[in-house]
Amino acid sequence: MLPLTLFHLFLGLSVSLLGAFASDHQEETVKGFFGRNGTSQSTHTNNWAVLVCTSRYWFNYRHMSNALSMYRTVKRLGIPDSNIILMLADDASCNARNKFPGSVYANPGRHLDLYGENVEVDYRGYEVTVENLIRVLTGRVEPSVPRSKRLLTDEHSNIFVYMAGHGGNEFLKFQDNEEISAFDIADAFEQMYQKKRYNEIFFMVDTCQANSLYSKLYSPNILATGSSQVGENSYSHSSDKDLGVAVIDAYTHYVLELMEGINKTSQSTMQDLFSSIDPNKINSHPGVRSDLFRRPLDKTLITDFFGGVSQIEVVDDEEGVEEEAGLVGGNGKDSVSSTAPAQASFAIPERRASHSKRHIEPVSNTSTTSEAKELWGWVGSSTRAWGAVALFGGLVGWVRMRS
Amino acid sequence: MDPQNDLAIPSGLRNPADLFFQKETIRRTIIASYWITILLALPLWWHTTSIERLPLPEARVYHQVDKPISIPVRLCLPQSNTDLSSRLQGALSARVPKGLEVVVESGNCGTEKDTYVVSPGPKKIVRGRHLTTPFDDLEGLTQTIVSLVAPSDVEQEKQTRVAQFASRYRLAFSLLNEDASSGNGVMSWDVQKGIHQQIQPLLDVLKPLHNFTIESQVQFYAPLEFDLRPTDSGFGLSYEDLTVFINSAEWTLSSSASNDPVLHFILFVPSASHTPLRIIDSKSSAFILPQWGGVSIYNTPSIWSTQQLSDRGLQRAFSTFSTQLSYTTWHSSSPEDTGLISQWQLDALIRRRMLETAKGTRDTLRSFIKLANQLENMPVREDVRNDIEGSLDALEKLYNSASTSLSQSFAYSAEAFNLASRAFFNPGMLALLYFPTEHKYAVYAPLFASGLVPLFVSALRELKAWKQQRAQSR
């Protein structure tokens, strides 16, 4: 009796240990997925990007391609379209002067078309105004604005804000019509901070005298960088002979050059990004403002802002278990449902696999029987159809032969 | 003197000295009228260029947000003595999170509703608000009760997948064929039946918390925007592919007709050339995107297109959706997670949401007042003030009623939260842009300077002439 009990005990213990080990292993695999965003101490759970090109007209082609190449970069690194707000005047690609209609290029050799496929522009043309930008940032949109045009961030979101266009000392020109000042941007960020709409913001500006645009910020957790100091212009990089306009700005060009070497798992830091820009090559002195940013720049990953952290969680579905329960009787799951027989009002129809920690055995033989059943069903229906046709043909023939 | 030598003016002409056609009084009246118009128009200009900022009930807000909220949880042990109940109360008060106040009675359980009854028994059985559990030791009993009353916060990862609280949710069920023309399209599904069987019970249970609207659609062409990697048994999706699976640029997933948050549930049918599609390193073919919804992949068993999704496929899909929905609407963290919601768990969820919305309301009100004081250019209008006052009233009602009915106080806290959010995000509250004094001079000077200079000069001239006249006539 005793050895039998001991044997049973040993069996039970080893099974439970194995089960625990299996779930631990699964959990570790899942954790390994989650830990992909490196060893950064950032506590964000999702990424957003607001990319604004504030100029219009054909001769400001390069601002359009600045914003579009940033859009391509953040999409490539994992931020989905639903998390990107792209504001463009969008008049370059289908412009009558564009020799290559429907495309926007960022380098003189026209190697990569930025505009061709799968571009979702949220605010285009005359909708790119200062008021709309402030509304998007602060969340004070009209109720009729659709959800794809809203910035639906929460307190765990990292936001990358990029602005390109013509600017000056503490202002940025919007579409030759109006201007936004550094104070407005600072107030907008403060309102976002008060309503806990961001975890950290990375604010990048590529205009003339760009460093003055972030000089008035006063909310915490913002890292800002600009392409030129007060009194300096930012220059374009190169122009294309066939298009006839400058196609990219110098600062953005070198930023993108660094980004080419970054993929989703890269461990490059912000310090690498800032030190890779050479003032001699771009003919202006970029600046960085990190006093409001609480993490050191050499521990902040580029993918914290440019890449999309998305914690997908794989949940069990019933593919394996359902058939087993249907055929065998679901013996393993009876203990689950026995604890509450009388809770009629709160019982959900029994779901046999509900917790992601349990280990589901693969059952492959039953899937073929279901396939066979569907096959048989199809054969049956086509037989019936042909049989009906044959019957009808027979009837018609009989009538003809009689008469 | 000879009267003929005097300057005799003929009767038709007039004395040149009197020929000056401007009468002084008329001239002065004209200049004065310009000045009076300007003075009368000044208040009108002031009124139309000032920002409407109604006074906000600051003191009331600060007073309200500092009050702590405590939700009572009443337990009753009908078969025990007061000693055990007082010890249990002490142990529980130390373990439950802030905001809950545990009261344990013994003996005759009163007729108050919302009281939980705990009685000893051989096995752990939960039924309604009644718990039967072995009373072996205080620690185990405390542990059990705490896990039912206030399930401890789970790890960070699980917590972020629960959607933020909103009173109204839209559930969007989509059947997406990657390419129905490739041969294996699923043309329709009996979504009503699936919802009725699997989703509706869960929605009925969660009715006191959220208001759900359901919409569904079928799409026949929903391409993926990345290349699938072939595996030995078909095609596989890696973790990175899952993060970019949703091609929101080309899939229209939900109607944007309302502002309520949407939870999407997608049943994706890969095209015939991409079947079977599995997730690498996993047995399952469904995954959740936190705060967004869930996706389930259905590999059609045949390469012919089917008119309607098979019953088995429908049932499997909707039970997966039901799991995903439960994960995104509540923290399923109880150790005895049987997949069924008991009244204890529902109450715990209501309490948790109540604390969350009360805290959110207080934070919103506090930061709203701070912001209104900080940005002087921000207009505060009538509807915003009404919302703030309504939110404060609801918060007050919440404090008063927190000790009576749980669902009623939850309704108050949800109302307070919604009103405070609506006030904070009111689109009319856009802070007027920054106008420094130099800008104001630069705008007004070309408009008004050319008109005002002649007015000033002529007024001064008239004054001088008038003073001279007065001095002369004395």
Interface residues (C-beta under 8 A of the other chain):
Chain A: T29 F33 F34 R36 T45 N46 G78 P80 D81 S82 N118 V119 E120 V130 E131 I134 R135 T138 G139 R140 V141 E142 P143 P146 R147 S148 D154 H156 I180 S181 F183 D184 D187 E190 Q191 Q194 K195 K196 K264 G308 S310 Q311 I312 E313 V314 V315 D316 D317 E318 E319 G320 E322 V336 S337 T339 A340 A342 Q343 F346 A347 I348 P349 E350 R351 S354 H355 I360 P362 S367 S370 E371 E374 L375 W378
Chain B: K124 I125 V126 R127 G128 E157 T160 R161 Q164 Q197 Q198 P201 L202 V205 E225 Y239 E240 L242 T243 V244 I246 N247 S248 A249 E250 S256 N259 V262 I279 D281 S282 K283 S284 S285 A286 F287 I288 L289 P290 Q291 G294 S296 P301 S302 W304 T306 S310 R312 Q315 R316 S319 T320 S322 T323 Q324 Y327 S332 E336 D337 T338 G339 L340 I341 S342 Q343 L346 D363 T364 S367 F368 K370 L371 Q374 L375 F424 F425 N426 P427 M429 L430 A431 L433 Y434
